Amino acid sequence: MLLLVVVIIASSMLSWLISLKKNQLRLQLSFSAAFLLAITFSTILPEVFEHDSNQLTAIVILGGFFLQIILEAFSHGIEHGHAHLHQSKNGLTYLMPLTLSLCIHSFLEGLPLHGDEAFENPIYWGIVLHNIPVSFTFGSLIQGMQIPRKTGIFLIFAFALSTPLGWLSSFFISQIGSIHDFHHLSLAVTVGIFLHISTTIIFEAGENHKYNLQKMLTILFGFALGLLPGLL
């Protein structure tokens, strides 16, 4: 989990020093989205339906998908690289609900990472890869809003610690009850979230919904890398 915290903080702070071109950020997002989509179909979904294949599982997955739609009503799509600086005139009034939504999203992603094997979990690496461009976008947004630097750093740390807090929460839940049903439920919610984020990013990856060779190869590489854990 320390790696994830470092990645988020480093990417956010780096955005204060350099600026990425729009195409570079889209390539990073496309790669991470393709990786997320691949591990969702090859690794997470089989595990979810192996535990329980009834209709309730499908409902929970759809619930996770719809929950992400609700969260993005407050985050304004920063989870897939959107940073609406032109709307950022109200300072913390605009930024606080955005950060809270992003933290809830990250907390939910951390729930399936129970136990000591999180580092070996493909979901963990999907979260790490996805959070690099998201953190960069988040840091750029904070800088563009010209809020106090200490406040900005606090918000970045809050975001960075959200997924580890989700992981710790699942650990404590496992100490007081059956972890299997909870793990299955959290995985199903995560599937819905990942499906929404990954498909949205991939559909938005092309300028005017057109894909060039570079973006296509980036997405294919993300697919290939995401399929590896299921093949090993």
C-alpha positions in Angstrom: 0.0 0.0 0.0 3.0 2.3 0.6 3.7 2.1 -3.2 0.2 3.4 -4.0 0.5 6.3 -1.5 3.8 7.3 -3.0 2.5 7.0 -6.6 -0.4 9.3 -5.8 1.6 11.9 -3.9 4.5 11.9 -6.4 2.2 12.2 -9.4 0.1 15.0 -7.8 3.2 17.0 -6.8 4.9 16.4 -10.2 1.9 18.1 -11.8 2.9 21.3 -10.0 6.3 21.2 -11.7 5.5 20.0 -15.3 2.6 19.9 -17.6 1.7 17.0 -19.8 0.2 17.5 -23.2 -3.4 16.4 -23.5 -2.5 13.5 -25.8 0.1 12.2 -23.4 -2.4 12.1 -20.5 -5.0 10.4 -22.8 -2.5 7.7 -23.6 -1.8 7.0 -19.9 -5.5 6.9 -19.2 -6.2 4.6 -22.2 -3.5 2.2 -21.1 -4.7 2.0 -17.5 -8.4 1.7 -18.6 -7.5 -1.1 -20.9 -5.6 -2.9 -18.1 -8.6 -2.4 -15.7 -11.0 -3.8 -18.3 -8.9 -6.8 -19.0 -8.4 -7.8 -15.4 -12.1 -7.2 -14.8 -13.1 -9.8 -17.4 -10.2 -12.2 -17.0 -9.7 -12.2 -13.2 -12.3 -10.4 -11.1 -15.6 -11.5 -12.9 -14.7 -15.2 -12.8 -14.0 -15.0 -9.1 -17.2 -13.1 -8.4 -19.4 -15.6 -10.2 -17.5 -18.6 -9.0 -18.5 -17.6 -5.4 -22.2 -17.0 -6.3 -23.8 -16.8 -9.8 -27.3 -15.8 -8.8 -29.1 -12.6 -9.9 -28.1 -10.7 -6.7 -24.5 -10.7 -7.9 -25.5 -9.0 -11.2 -27.6 -6.5 -9.3 -24.6 -5.6 -7.0 -22.4 -5.2 -10.1 -25.0 -2.8 -11.7 -25.2 -1.1 -8.3 -21.5 -0.4 -8.4 -21.8 0.9 -11.9 -24.6 3.2 -10.9 -22.8 4.3 -7.8 -19.9 5.5 -9.9 -22.3 7.6 -12.0 -23.5 9.2 -8.8 -20.0 9.9 -7.6 -19.0 11.5 -10.9 -21.9 13.9 -10.5 -19.7 15.4 -7.7 -16.2 14.6 -9.0 -17.0 16.0 -12.5 -15.3 13.0 -14.1 -11.8 13.5 -12.6 -11.6 9.7 -12.3 -11.2 9.5 -16.1 -9.0 12.6 -16.5 -11.4 15.5 -16.7 -10.2 18.7 -15.0 -12.7 21.5 -15.5 -10.5 24.4 -14.6 -12.9 26.9 -16.2 -15.5 25.9 -13.6 -13.2 26.3 -10.7 -14.0 29.8 -9.5 -15.4 28.9 -6.1 -12.3 27.5 -4.6 -12.9 25.0 -1.9 -16.7 25.1 -2.5 -16.0 23.4 -5.8 -13.0 21.3 -4.7 -14.3 19.7 -1.4 -17.2 17.7 -2.9 -14.9 16.7 -5.8 -12.3 15.4 -3.4 -14.8 13.7 -1.1 -16.2 11.8 -4.1 -12.8 10.9 -5.3 -11.9 9.6 -1.8 -15.1 7.5 -1.6 -14.3 6.0 -5.0 -10.7 5.2 -3.9 -11.9 3.8 -0.5 -14.3 1.4 -2.3 -11.5 0.2 -4.6 -9.4 -0.7 -1.6 -12.1 -3.0 0.0 -11.3 -6.1 -2.1 -7.6 -5.9 -1.2 -8.0 -7.8 2.0 -5.2 -9.8 3.7 -1.5 -9.7 3.1 -1.6 -10.6 -0.6 -2.7 -7.2 -1.8 0.7 -6.6 -3.5 0.2 -9.7 -5.6 -3.4 -8.8 -6.5 -3.9 -7.6 -10.1 -6.6 -5.3 -8.8 -3.9 -3.5 -6.8 -1.8 -2.9 -9.9 -4.8 -1.8 -11.8 -5.5 0.8 -9.1 -1.8 1.9 -9.1 -1.7 2.3 -12.9 -5.0 4.1 -13.0 -4.1 6.5 -10.2 -1.0 7.9 -12.0 -2.8 10.0 -14.6 -5.8 10.7 -12.2 -3.4 12.0 -9.5 -1.6 14.1 -12.1 -5.0 15.6 -13.2 -6.0 16.1 -9.5 -2.7 17.9 -8.8 -3.1 20.1 -11.8 -6.6 21.0 -10.8 -5.6 22.0 -7.3 -2.7 24.1 -8.7 -5.1 25.8 -11.2 -7.5 26.7 -8.4 -4.8 28.7 -6.5 -5.9 27.5 -3.1 -3.4 27.6 -0.2 -0.6 25.1 -0.8 -1.1 23.5 2.7 -4.7 22.9 1.9 -3.8 21.4 -1.5 -1.3 19.0 0.1 -3.9 18.0 2.7 -6.4 17.1 0.0 -3.7 15.1 -1.9 -2.8 13.1 1.2 -6.5 12.5 1.9 -6.9 11.0 -1.6 -3.7 9.0 -1.2 -4.8 7.4 2.0 -8.3 6.5 0.9 -7.5 3.2 -0.8 -5.3 2.0 2.1 -8.1 2.9 4.5 -10.4 0.7 2.4 -7.9 -2.1 2.7 -7.6 -1.7 6.4 -11.4 -1.6 6.8 -11.7 -5.0 5.0 -8.9 -6.3 7.3 -10.8 -5.3 10.5 -14.1 -6.6 9.1 -12.4 -10.0 8.5 -11.5 -10.1 12.2 -15.1 -9.8 13.4 -17.0 -11.9 10.8 -16.9 -13.9 7.7 -14.7 -12.2 5.1 -15.9 -14.4 2.2 -19.3 -12.8 1.8 -18.0 -9.3 2.3 -15.1 -9.9 -0.1 -17.6 -11.2 -2.7 -19.8 -8.1 -2.3 -16.9 -5.7 -2.4 -15.5 -7.4 -5.6 -18.9 -7.1 -7.3 -19.1 -3.4 -6.5 -15.6 -3.0 -7.8 -16.5 -4.7 -11.0 -19.3 -2.2 -11.6 -16.9 0.7 -10.8 -14.2 -0.6 -13.1 -16.6 -1.3 -15.9 -17.9 2.3 -15.8 -14.5 3.9 -15.6 -12.6 1.8 -18.1 -15.3 1.9 -20.8 -15.8 5.7 -20.3 -12.1 6.3 -20.7 -11.7 4.1 -23.8 -14.7 5.6 -25.5 -13.4 9.1 -24.8 -9.8 8.2 -25.7 -10.1 9.3 -29.3 -10.4 12.9 -30.4 -13.9 13.3 -31.7 -14.3 9.5 -31.1 -11.5 8.8 -33.7 -8.6 6.5 -32.8 -5.1 6.8 -34.2 -2.7 3.9 -34.4 -0.8 5.1 -31.3 -3.9 5.0 -29.1 -5.0 1.6 -30.6 -1.7 0.1 -29.8 -1.7 1.6 -26.3 -5.1 0.0 -25.6 -4.1 -3.3 -27.0 -0.9 -3.3 -24.9 -3.1 -2.6 -21.8 -5.4 -5.5 -22.7 -2.4 -7.9 -23.2 -0.8 -6.9 -19.9 -4.1 -7.2 -18.0 -4.8 -10.7 -19.4 -1.5 -12.0 -18.1 -2.5 -12.7 -14.5 -5.4 -14.8 -15.7 -3.2 -16.9 -17.9 -0.5 -17.5 -15.4 
